[in-house]
Amino acid sequence: MTQRRTSGLFFVLLFSLASAACSSGSKGSATGAAGTAGGAAGSSAAGAGAAGTPGDAAAGSVGSSGDAAADATGAAGATTDAGSSDVSLCLVPSSLGTVTLVTQSAAEGGDRSTVTMHDSVAWLGQVNSNTMPDVLDVQLYKSAAPFGATLASMSIPLTGQDNFATCGACVLFHPMDNDGAPLHAQTNYIAKSGTLNITAVPNGTATNLTASLSNVVFEHVTIDSSFATTKLDDCTITLTSVAIDAPVTPAP
C-alpha cells in the first residue's frame, strides 16, 4: 500500500509539472504573438511618423518634417509663410529695385478728397507697360501729419503713414492696376517704412511735384470704401528708389 500511494503521488506530481509546462508554453506563445503584433504596430507607427514630409515651398507653405519618435501620426510641422519672394502670393516679385517710370502724372485731389480738392495732390507713376500695369501712388493731404495748413518740401519717414484713413503722406503700390476702378477695388499695398523726400510742391511759383522715394517697404492691405485699412500680414514688397517729377494739374 505504501508503495502504491507513493507511485500515485509521483504520477500526480508529474501531471502537475506537465500541466504547468503546457500552461507556460501557451503563455509564451501568446506573449510571442503579442510581441509580434506590437512590433508590427511599432513599425506602422514609425512609418506613419516618417510620412510627415516637409511642406511644398512652391505651394506657398513650408512645414518641418514630422518627428517619428515624438509623433507617431507623422503630423506635418507647423505651417509658416513661404516668404515675400513668392510671386504668386504678392502678384509681383518681392523687390522692385530701382524703378524707371514709363509714365507719371499728378493732379490736385486724391481718393480721400471729396469737396476740398485743392487740399491734396495725387501722383501716379506707371512701373511697366503691361495691359494692367503696376502703379506707384503718392497722395499728399494738407492738415494731416506730417503736413500743416499747407503742403511743404520736407523729408518724411513713412513709418506711421500706413493707415489710409489718416495718413498725410500716403504712399501706395497697386499691382495690376485697374484703371478707373476706385481705391477699395484695387490690390493695395501701403508703405510702412522708408522715406519720401519732397523737394518741390505746387505753390505760387512752382507747378511741379518733385520728390523721391527710397528704401520703401510696402505691406499688403485692404482699404474699404470708408478708407479703413486692414493689414493682411501675408507678404511685403520693397522699392529701392524712384524719382518723381511731374506737373500738377489744378483742380477746377
C-alpha positions in Angstrom: 0.0 0.0 0.0 2.8 2.3 0.9 4.5 1.8 -2.5 1.2 2.2 -4.5 0.4 5.5 -2.6 3.9 6.8 -3.4 3.5 5.9 -7.1 0.2 7.7 -7.2 1.7 10.8 -5.7 4.5 10.6 -8.2 2.0 10.4 -11.0 0.1 13.4 -9.7 3.4 15.4 -9.4 4.4 14.5 -13.0 0.9 15.5 -14.2 1.1 18.9 -12.4 4.5 19.6 -13.8 3.4 18.8 -17.3 0.3 21.0 -16.9 2.4 23.9 -15.7 4.8 23.4 -18.6 1.9 23.4 -21.1 0.4 26.5 -19.5 3.7 28.3 -19.5 4.2 27.3 -23.2 0.7 28.7 -24.0 1.5 31.9 -22.2 4.9 32.1 -24.1 3.1 31.7 -27.4 0.6 34.4 -26.5 3.3 36.7 -25.4 5.2 36.0 -28.6 2.1 36.8 -30.6 1.6 40.0 -28.7 5.2 40.9 -29.2 4.9 40.3 -33.0 1.7 42.4 -33.1 3.4 45.1 -31.1 6.4 45.0 -33.4 4.1 45.4 -36.4 2.3 48.3 -34.7 5.6 49.9 -33.8 6.7 49.6 -37.4 3.4 51.0 -38.6 3.7 53.9 -36.2 7.2 54.6 -37.2 6.2 54.5 -40.9 3.3 56.9 -40.2 5.7 59.2 -38.4 8.1 59.2 -41.4 5.1 60.3 -43.6 5.4 63.8 -42.1 7.3 65.2 -45.1 8.2 68.9 -45.5 5.6 71.2 -46.9 6.0 72.4 -50.5 7.5 75.8 -50.6 6.3 76.4 -54.1 2.7 75.9 -52.9 3.1 78.8 -50.5 3.8 77.0 -47.2 6.7 75.3 -45.5 6.4 72.7 -42.8 9.1 71.0 -40.8 9.3 67.2 -41.0 7.1 65.1 -38.8 9.1 63.5 -35.9 8.5 59.7 -35.9 9.8 59.4 -32.4 7.8 62.2 -30.9 4.6 61.9 -33.1 3.5 58.5 -34.3 0.9 60.1 -36.5 3.6 61.8 -38.5 1.8 65.2 -38.3 3.4 67.8 -40.5 5.4 70.6 -38.9 3.9 74.0 -38.2 3.0 75.9 -41.3 5.0 79.0 -41.9 4.7 81.8 -44.5 6.6 80.9 -47.7 8.1 84.3 -47.7 7.6 87.5 -49.6 9.6 86.4 -52.6 6.6 84.2 -53.7 5.4 85.9 -56.8 2.1 84.0 -56.8 1.3 85.4 -53.3 2.4 89.0 -53.8 1.5 89.2 -57.5 4.9 90.8 -58.3 8.5 90.0 -57.3 9.2 90.9 -53.7 11.7 93.6 -54.8 11.0 96.3 -57.4 14.6 97.5 -57.1 15.3 101.0 -58.6 12.4 101.9 -60.8 12.5 103.8 -64.1 9.0 105.0 -64.7 7.1 104.5 -68.0 4.8 107.5 -67.4 3.9 109.7 -64.5 1.3 112.4 -63.8 0.0 114.5 -60.9 -3.2 116.5 -60.1 -4.9 118.2 -57.3 -7.2 115.9 -55.5 -7.0 112.3 -54.2 -9.1 109.4 -53.1 -9.9 111.0 -49.8 -10.8 114.3 -51.4 -14.5 114.9 -51.9 -15.1 118.6 -51.5 -11.7 120.1 -50.8 -9.8 119.0 -53.9 -7.3 121.9 -53.5 -6.2 120.5 -50.2 -4.4 117.4 -51.7 -2.1 116.3 -54.5 -2.2 112.8 -56.1 0.7 111.4 -58.2 0.7 108.2 -60.2 3.7 106.5 -61.7 3.5 103.6 -64.1 6.1 101.0 -63.4 5.8 98.8 -66.6 3.9 98.6 -69.9 1.6 95.7 -69.0 -2.0 95.8 -70.1 -2.8 96.2 -66.4 0.3 97.9 -65.2 1.9 98.1 -61.8 1.4 101.6 -60.4 3.0 103.7 -57.7 0.6 106.1 -56.0 1.5 109.1 -53.8 -1.2 111.1 -52.2 -0.4 114.2 -50.0 -3.1 115.7 -47.8 -2.9 119.1 -46.1 -3.8 119.3 -42.4 -2.8 115.7 -41.9 0.6 114.8 -40.3 3.3 115.5 -41.2 1.7 118.5 -43.0 0.1 121.5 -41.5 -2.2 124.0 -43.3 0.0 123.7 -46.5 2.0 121.1 -48.3 5.7 121.7 -47.9 9.1 120.4 -49.0 10.5 118.0 -46.4 11.9 114.6 -45.8 9.2 112.3 -44.5 9.8 109.0 -42.7 7.0 106.7 -43.8 6.8 104.8 -40.6 3.3 105.6 -39.1 1.9 106.6 -42.5 0.3 103.1 -43.1 -3.3 103.9 -42.4 -5.0 105.4 -45.5 -7.8 106.9 -43.3 -5.4 109.2 -41.5 -2.0 109.5 -43.4 -0.8 112.8 -44.7 1.9 111.3 -46.9 0.2 108.2 -48.3 2.5 106.0 -50.5 0.8 103.1 -52.1 1.6 100.4 -54.7 -1.1 98.8 -56.9 0.0 95.6 -58.8 -2.1 95.1 -62.0 -3.9 98.5 -61.6 -7.4 98.5 -62.8 -7.7 101.9 -64.4 -10.8 103.8 -63.4 -11.7 101.5 -60.5 -12.0 103.0 -57.0 -9.2 102.5 -54.5 -11.1 99.9 -52.5 -11.4 97.7 -55.7 -7.6 97.7 -56.3 -5.0 95.4 -55.0 -3.4 97.7 -52.4 0.0 97.8 -50.7 0.8 100.7 -48.4 4.3 101.9 -47.3 5.1 101.1 -43.7 8.7 102.3 -43.8 11.2 104.1 -46.0 11.5 107.8 -46.9 9.6 110.2 -49.1 11.8 113.2 -49.8 9.8 116.1 -51.2 11.9 118.9 -52.9 9.1 120.9 -54.5 5.3 121.2 -54.2 2.9 123.4 -56.2 2.8 126.9 -54.7 2.7 130.4 -56.0 5.7 129.9 -58.3 6.3 126.1 -58.7 3.9 123.9 -60.6 5.6 120.6 -60.3 5.7 117.9 -57.6 9.3 116.9 -57.3 10.3 114.2 -54.9 11.9 110.7 -54.5 11.2 107.5 -52.7 13.9 105.4 -51.1 14.1 102.1 -49.3 10.4 101.7 -49.1 8.7 98.6 -47.7 5.1 98.1 -48.7 2.7 95.7 -46.9 -0.4 94.1 -48.3 -3.6 95.7 -47.0 -7.3 96.0 -47.9 -8.8 99.5 -47.9 -12.6 99.7 -47.8 -14.9 102.4 -49.1 -14.7 104.3 -45.8 -10.8 104.1 -46.1 -10.5 101.7 -43.1 -7.1 99.9 -43.6 -6.7 96.2 -42.7 -3.2 94.6 -42.7 -3.2 91.1 -44.3 0.2 90.1 -42.9 0.9 87.8 -45.9 3.8 89.4 -47.8 5.7 92.6 -48.5 7.3 94.3 -51.5 10.3 96.6 -51.4 11.3 99.5 -53.5 15.0 100.7 -53.6 14.3 104.1 -55.2 12.3 106.1 -57.8 12.4 109.7 -58.9 9.2 111.8 -59.0 8.9 114.9 -61.2 5.5 115.8 -62.8 3.5 119.0 -63.3 0.4 119.1 -61.1 -2.9 119.7 -62.9 -5.0 122.2 -60.9 -8.5 121.1 -59.8 -11.3 123.1 -61.5 
